[in-house]
Amino acid sequence: MSTETQPAAGESVEDVAALEARIEELEAELAAVRDDDEQRMVIIATKGTLDMAYPPLILASTAAAFGWDVTVFHTFWGLEILHEEHSQELGLSSVGNPNMPIPNVIGALPGMDRATAKLMERRIVDNDVASVEELVRTALDSGVDLQACQMTIDLLDYDDADFYDDVETGVGAASAFQRMADADIQLLV
């Protein structure tokens, strides 16, 4: 949009030329931003059960493998996925899951959540499916930005050292929201 304008009162020809040059620079920068074809995905992980740890990590790693810029913001119980110790023993609810192969009345018995989690862990091992720890490390190695919500860290009285290396801590909802606003795909898991 290069236009030749005449100097206004008090402006020199050099001022107008400098302004036109700056406009051309800004237009070129804007064109470069518009041509940016890198796709972005943001996933908000809110649940920290064994069955809910897999979807955000698998989707994030897969998108990263296709060259996407991926962020997974973990908040509330989703933070357990990034907690190095707790992620080793994520639970699995036996009640309220219509696909659980046991009736709710039995699933409500004491110890059944842990028992069903152990059964699922056994299936994961028997079928050579990656563990949560392996998926976290794969995501990080793939360039996925795994973020831990600072408010939830404070709420649960966790420390930055509790999380896997390279997990970004100290991230607030405003930062996550800005990432979502700039993303092509936003998922709540």
C-alpha positions in Angstrom: 0.0 0.0 0.0 2.7 2.4 -1.0 1.2 5.8 -1.6 3.0 9.0 -2.4 1.8 11.8 -0.2 2.7 15.4 -0.2 4.3 16.9 2.9 1.8 18.5 5.3 2.5 21.8 6.8 5.6 21.6 9.0 6.8 18.2 7.4 9.7 17.8 5.1 10.0 15.6 2.1 12.4 13.5 4.1 9.9 13.0 6.9 7.3 11.8 4.4 9.8 9.5 2.7 10.8 8.0 6.1 7.2 7.5 7.0 6.4 5.8 3.7 9.5 3.5 4.2 8.3 2.6 7.7 4.9 1.8 6.4 6.4 -0.5 3.8 8.5 -2.3 6.5 5.4 -2.8 8.6 3.4 -4.1 5.7 6.2 -6.6 4.9 6.2 -7.7 8.6 2.4 -8.1 8.5 2.6 -10.2 5.3 5.2 -12.4 7.0 3.0 -13.0 10.0 0.0 -13.8 7.8 2.1 -16.3 5.8 3.1 -18.1 9.0 1.6 -21.5 8.3 2.7 -23.1 11.6 -0.4 -24.5 13.2 -1.0 -24.2 16.9 -2.9 -26.4 19.3 -3.7 -25.8 23.0 -5.1 -28.5 25.2 -6.4 -27.9 28.7 -6.0 -31.0 30.8 -8.3 -30.9 33.9 -8.5 -34.5 34.9 -5.8 -36.6 36.5 -7.1 -40.2 36.3 -5.2 -42.9 34.5 -7.7 -43.0 31.6 -7.6 -39.2 31.2 -3.8 -38.9 31.2 -3.6 -40.5 27.8 -5.7 -38.3 25.5 -3.9 -35.0 26.0 -0.4 -36.5 25.9 -1.1 -38.6 22.8 -2.9 -35.8 20.9 -0.1 -33.3 21.8 2.7 -35.6 20.8 1.0 -36.6 17.6 0.4 -32.9 16.7 4.0 -32.1 17.5 5.1 -34.9 15.2 3.2 -33.2 12.4 5.1 -29.9 13.1 2.4 -28.2 15.2 3.3 -25.8 18.0 1.5 -27.5 21.0 0.9 -26.4 24.5 -0.9 -28.5 27.2 -2.0 -26.5 30.2 -2.6 -28.7 33.2 -4.9 -27.4 35.9 -6.6 -28.8 38.9 -6.4 -32.7 38.9 -4.8 -32.6 35.5 -1.7 -31.4 37.3 -1.3 -35.0 38.7 -0.2 -36.0 35.2 2.9 -33.8 35.5 3.7 -34.6 39.1 6.6 -37.0 38.8 5.6 -39.1 41.8 1.8 -39.0 41.6 1.8 -39.8 37.9 3.1 -43.2 38.7 0.0 -44.1 40.6 -2.9 -42.4 38.9 -6.3 -43.7 39.9 -9.2 -44.9 37.7 -12.8 -44.4 38.8 -14.8 -47.6 38.9 -18.2 -45.9 39.3 -20.0 -43.8 36.7 -18.0 -45.1 33.8 -20.5 -46.9 31.5 -17.8 -48.8 29.8 -16.2 -50.2 33.0 -16.7 -53.9 32.9 -18.0 -54.1 36.4 -21.4 -53.0 37.8 -21.5 -49.7 39.7 -22.6 -51.4 42.9 -19.4 -53.5 42.9 -17.2 -50.6 41.7 -18.4 -48.6 44.8 -16.8 -51.2 47.2 -13.7 -49.9 49.1 -10.5 -50.5 47.1 -12.2 -51.0 43.8 -10.8 -47.8 42.2 -7.3 -48.9 43.0 -8.0 -52.5 41.8 -9.4 -51.3 38.5 -6.4 -48.9 38.1 -4.1 -51.9 38.6 -6.0 -53.9 36.0 -5.7 -51.1 33.5 -2.0 -50.7 34.3 -1.6 -54.5 33.6 -3.4 -54.1 30.3 -1.1 -51.2 29.4 2.0 -53.3 30.1 0.6 -56.4 28.4 -0.2 -54.5 25.2 3.1 -52.6 25.1 1.3 -49.2 25.5 3.5 -46.4 26.7 3.3 -45.5 30.4 2.2 -42.0 31.5 5.9 -41.2 32.3 7.0 -42.3 28.8 4.2 -40.2 27.2 5.2 -37.2 29.3 8.9 -37.6 28.2 7.9 -38.1 24.6 5.8 -35.0 24.6 8.6 -33.0 26.1 11.2 -34.5 23.7 8.8 -33.6 20.8 8.8 -29.9 21.8 5.4 -29.9 23.5 5.1 -27.1 26.1 3.7 -28.9 29.2 2.5 -26.2 31.5 1.5 -26.5 35.2 -1.1 -24.0 36.5 0.5 -21.9 39.3 -2.8 -21.4 41.1 -3.2 -25.2 41.3 0.4 -25.7 42.4 -0.2 -23.3 45.3 -3.7 -24.8 46.1 -2.3 -28.4 46.3 0.9 -27.2 48.1 3.2 -28.6 45.5 6.7 -27.4 44.7 8.3 -26.8 41.3 10.7 -29.7 42.0 7.7 -32.1 42.2 7.3 -32.0 38.4 9.1 -33.7 35.6 12.1 -31.8 34.3 11.3 -29.3 31.6 7.7 -28.8 32.7 6.9 -25.1 32.7 5.7 -24.0 36.1 4.4 -20.6 37.2 1.9 -20.3 34.3 -1.4 -18.5 35.0 -4.8 -18.7 33.4 -4.2 -15.4 31.5 -1.1 -16.9 29.8 -3.1 -20.0 28.9 -6.0 -17.9 27.6 -3.6 -15.9 25.4 -2.2 -19.1 23.9 -5.7 -20.4 23.3 -6.7 -17.1 21.5 -3.7 -17.6 19.2 -4.3 -21.3 18.5 -5.9 -23.0 15.6 -7.3 -25.7 17.7 -8.3 -25.6 21.4 -9.3 -28.7 23.3 -10.6 -29.2 26.9 -9.9 -32.6 28.2 
